[in-house]
Amino acid sequence: MNTVLTDEQRLELLKRGFSRRNFGRIAAMMGAGAASMPFFNEPALAQLSKVEAPPDAVLINANENPLGPCKEAREAAHRMVDFGGRYRYVEGDRVQKLLCEQEGLKMDYVRIHPGSSGPLHQAVLAFTSPTRPFVQQIQVTKPASARRSSSARK
């Protein structure tokens, strides 16, 4: 059997209390420790967009819509309260079908997601690689007249 630890390392771990018997307890404590650490998901990171601004300021850094939802959207949200606690998967399918019909698209071309983070992350994974980066440098040169005037000043 291949062992990763030498006899000396194994004895050192046993002296410190690491054994097969208490490994489960140690793993559980490590899991609890990891769970208690800050979690940097989108809502947590969105809090970083908070700035001191006048009450009537429009916060475009937070993707804010100062007008709020339209009347039809508020009514639709109100109707959804009756279905609270239910997963209405069929609604996403209906939106997908309606959008495809309205825009003349194939069903495979449209996906409905709860927010933009998931599909944006998937798009980056799908369309980038070590040889196709997400951000590319584009070489921009000055016009010839600007190059001549700046070199003449030297």
Backbone hydrogen bonds in HBPLUS format (Angstrom, degrees):
<---DONOR---> <-ACCEPTOR-->    atom                        ^
c    i                          cat <-CA-CA->   ^        H-A-AA   ^      H-
h    n   atom  resd res      DA  || num        DHA   H-A  angle D-A-AA Bond
n    s   type  num  typ     dist DA aas  dist angle  dist       angle   num
A0010-ARG N   A0006-THR O   2.94 MM   4  6.19 159.4  1.99 154.9 160.8     1
A0011-LEU N   A0007-ASP O   3.01 MM   4  6.23 160.1  2.05 148.8 153.3     2
A0012-GLU N   A0008-GLU O   3.03 MM   4  6.24 154.2  2.10 143.6 150.9     3
A0013-LEU N   A0009-GLN O   3.02 MM   4  6.30 155.7  2.08 149.5 155.0     4
A0014-LEU N   A0010-ARG O   3.01 MM   4  6.30 156.8  2.07 148.5 154.9     5
A0015-LYS N   A0011-LEU O   2.94 MM   4  6.19 152.8  2.02 148.5 155.6     6
A0016-ARG N   A0012-GLU O   3.19 MM   4  6.44 141.7  2.35 139.0 148.8     7
A0016-ARG N   A0013-LEU O   3.12 MM   3  5.09 124.1  2.45  93.6 107.9     8
A0018-PHE N   A0013-LEU O   2.92 MM   5  5.25 162.9  1.95 149.7 144.0     9
A0017-GLY N   A0014-LEU O   3.10 MM   3  5.09 155.6  2.16 100.5 108.1    10
A0026-ILE N   A0022-ASN O   3.05 MM   4  6.34 161.7  2.08 153.5 158.7    11
A0027-ALA N   A0023-PHE O   2.81 MM   4  6.04 161.7  1.85 155.1 160.3    12
A0028-ALA N   A0024-GLY O   2.92 MM   4  6.09 153.6  1.99 144.5 151.9    13
A0029-MET N   A0025-ARG O   2.96 MM   4  6.22 157.1  2.01 148.1 153.9    14
A0030-MET N   A0026-ILE O   2.93 MM   4  6.19 156.0  1.98 148.9 155.8    15
A0031-GLY N   A0027-ALA O   2.88 MM   4  6.11 153.7  1.95 145.9 153.5    16
A0032-ALA N   A0028-ALA O   2.90 MM   4  6.15 156.1  1.96 148.0 154.4    17
A0033-GLY N   A0029-MET O   2.89 MM   4  6.10 152.3  1.97 144.3 152.3    18
A0034-ALA N   A0030-MET O   2.91 MM   4  6.17 156.6  1.97 147.7 153.7    19
A0035-ALA N   A0031-GLY O   2.91 MM   4  6.10 152.0  1.99 145.4 153.5    20
A0036-SER N   A0032-ALA O   3.05 MM   4  6.23 135.3  2.26 139.7 150.4    21
A0036-SER N   A0033-GLY O   3.24 MM   3  5.22 131.3  2.49  93.0 105.5    22
A0037-MET N   A0034-ALA O   3.27 MM   3  5.39 156.3  2.33 101.9 109.0    23
A0045-LEU N   A0041-ASN O   2.93 MM   4  6.17 162.1  1.96 159.8 165.8    24
A0046-ALA N   A0042-GLU O   2.78 MM   4  5.91 143.3  1.92 151.6 162.6    25
A0047-GLN N   A0044-ALA O   3.31 MM   3  5.62 143.9  2.45 101.9 110.8    26
A0048-LEU N   A0045-LEU O   2.98 MM   3  5.55 156.0  2.03 113.9 121.2    27
A0049-SER N   A0046-ALA O   2.99 MM   3  5.64 166.2  2.01 118.6 123.1    28
A0050-LYS N   A0047-GLN O   3.20 MM   3  5.74 164.8  2.23 116.1 118.6    29
A0057-ALA N   A0054-PRO O   3.02 MM   3  5.34 167.4  2.04 119.6 121.8    30
A0062-ALA N   A0059-LEU O   3.13 MM   3  5.58 159.0  2.18 109.6 116.1    31
A0064-GLU N   A0059-LEU O   3.34 MM   5  5.61 158.8  2.39 145.3 147.3    32
A0063-ASN N   A0060-ILE O   3.21 MM   3  4.97 165.3  2.23 103.8 105.0    33
A0068-GLY N   A0065-ASN O   3.16 MM   3  5.64 151.6  2.25 112.8 120.4    34
A0074-ARG N   A0070-CYS O   2.99 MM   4  6.32 159.0  2.04 156.6 162.8    35
A0075-GLU N   A0071-LYS O   2.94 MM   4  6.21 156.3  2.00 151.2 157.8    36
A0076-ALA N   A0072-GLU O   2.93 MM   4  6.14 155.8  1.99 144.2 151.0    37
A0077-ALA N   A0073-ALA O   2.91 MM   4  6.11 158.1  1.96 147.9 153.9    38
A0078-HIS N   A0074-ARG O   2.96 MM   4  6.16 151.6  2.04 142.8 150.7    39
A0079-ARG N   A0075-GLU O   2.97 MM   4  6.28 152.9  2.04 147.0 154.0    40
A0080-MET N   A0076-ALA O   3.12 MM   4  6.39 139.3  2.30 140.9 151.6    41
A0080-MET N   A0077-ALA O   3.14 MM   3  5.11 126.4  2.44  93.0 107.0    42
A0081-VAL N   A0078-HIS O   3.20 MM   3  5.49 151.0  2.29 104.9 113.1    43
A0083-PHE N   A0080-MET O   2.90 MM   3  5.35 149.5  1.99 111.6 121.1    44
A0084-GLY N   A0081-VAL O   3.05 MM   3  5.08 161.1  2.08 114.4 114.0    45
A0086-ARG N   A0083-PHE O   3.03 MM   3  5.68 146.2  2.14 147.6 148.3    46
A0091-GLU N   A0088-ARG O   3.00 MM   3  5.68 150.0  2.09 118.1 126.0    47
A0092-GLY N   A0089-TYR O   3.14 MM   3  5.64 127.5  2.43 110.3 121.1    48
A0094-ARG N   A0090-VAL O   2.94 MM   4  6.23 150.0  2.03 146.4 154.6    49
A0095-VAL N   A0091-GLU O   2.96 MM   4  6.25 157.8  2.01 151.4 156.9    50
A0096-GLN N   A0092-GLY O   2.95 MM   4  6.14 160.6  1.99 147.1 152.7    51
A0097-LYS N   A0093-ASP O   2.97 MM   4  6.18 161.9  2.00 147.7 152.1    52
A0098-LEU N   A0094-ARG O   2.93 MM   4  6.09 166.5  1.95 151.1 154.9    53
A0099-LEU N   A0095-VAL O   2.91 MM   4  6.03 165.7  1.93 153.4 157.3    54
A0100-CYS N   A0096-GLN O   3.03 MM   4  6.19 159.3  2.07 147.9 153.6    55
A0101-GLU N   A0097-LYS O   2.97 MM   4  6.21 157.6  2.02 149.5 155.8    56
A0102-GLN N   A0098-LEU O   2.90 MM   4  6.12 164.7  1.92 153.8 157.8    57
A0103-GLU N   A0099-LEU O   2.94 MM   4  6.00 156.4  2.00 149.3 155.3    58
A0104-GLY N   A0100-CYS O   2.83 MM   4  5.49 117.2  2.22 138.5 150.3    59
A0105-LEU N   A0100-CYS O   2.96 MM   5  4.60 151.0  2.04 128.1 135.3    60
A0109-TYR N   A0106-LYS O   2.94 MM   3  5.43 158.3  1.99 115.2 122.4    61
A0110-VAL N   A0107-MET O   3.34 MM   3  5.74 169.4  2.35 113.3 116.5    62
A0115-GLY N   A0113-HIS O   3.01 MM   2  5.62 128.5  2.29 105.8  91.0    63
A0120-LEU N   A0116-SER O   3.01 MM   4  5.98 158.5  2.05 155.1 161.9    64
A0121-HIS N   A0117-SER O   2.94 MM   4  6.01 161.0  1.98 150.8 156.1    65
A0122-GLN N   A0118-GLY O   2.95 MM   4  6.19 162.2  1.98 153.6 159.1    66
A0123-ALA N   A0119-PRO O   2.85 MM   4  6.00 149.3  1.95 142.8 151.0    67
A0124-VAL N   A0120-LEU O   3.04 MM   4  6.31 157.4  2.09 148.7 153.8    68
A0125-LEU N   A0121-HIS O   3.02 MM   4  6.34 161.7  2.06 150.8 155.8    69
A0126-ALA N   A0122-GLN O   2.87 MM   4  6.03 149.4  1.96 144.3 153.3    70
A0127-PHE N   A0123-ALA O   2.91 MM   4  5.95 154.6  1.98 151.6 156.9    71
A0129-SER N   A0132-ARG O   2.93 MM   3  4.80 150.1  2.02 115.3 122.8    72
A0132-ARG N   A0129-SER O   3.07 MM   3  4.80 140.4  2.23  94.8 106.5    73
A0146-ALA N   A0143-PRO O   3.07 MM   3  5.42 122.7  2.41 106.7 120.2    74
A0147-ARG N   A0143-PRO O   3.06 MM   4  6.42 153.7  2.14 153.3 161.6    75
A0148-ARG N   A0144-ALA O   3.00 MM   4  6.24 160.0  2.04 153.6 157.9    76
A0149-SER N   A0145-SER O   3.15 MM   4  6.34 161.4  2.19 144.6 149.2    77
A0150-SER N   A0146-ALA O   3.07 MM   4  6.16 156.8  2.12 145.2 151.0    78
A0151-SER N   A0147-ARG O   3.05 MM   4  6.13 153.8  2.12 147.5 154.4    79
A0152-ALA N   A0148-ARG O   2.97 MM   4  6.04 140.4  2.13 142.4 152.9    80
